[in-house]
């Protein structure tokens, strides 16, 4: 699978699709989180540089198979209804978590773990937004580009795309726009 693979509401994955290069992220948040190996190598470099600045970041979610995503989607749908769910979580087959190339990040500070919207205003969240591209990651669902990505802003969701992260970051693009522009 190419690191720039696009998975969204219009570009879906089969029920049976399981990526082949998954490894254990050894996350402190939860045991058994799997992610793409190359992603993890680069995440470790990023986490190490962050740590040297006093920031402690970790992975709280990585690879999710089709059926787990289906469970998450249906749970939210039941609790919050369609209009909300549609903008918050991918239907099974439409989630890039199924590629193993997407992670949800959390921040540890003073013995406490911060997740999701909580990291937006934190220094760590800002540092990630400004530096993740150096390690091949992009903030996948940026603020203000909800109409392009189809999802609300998610300060915690990062996608490993490899080298093209540079172009995407400096040109303020989404993955959708980048791929359209370059006809990949
Ligand atoms: Zn996510």
Boltz pocket constraint, residues with backbone or C-beta under 6 A from the ligand:
constraints:
  - pocket:
      binder: B
      contacts: [[A, 61], [A, 97], [A, 102], [A, 103], [A, 104], [A, 156], [A, 157], [A, 158]]
      max_distance: 6.0
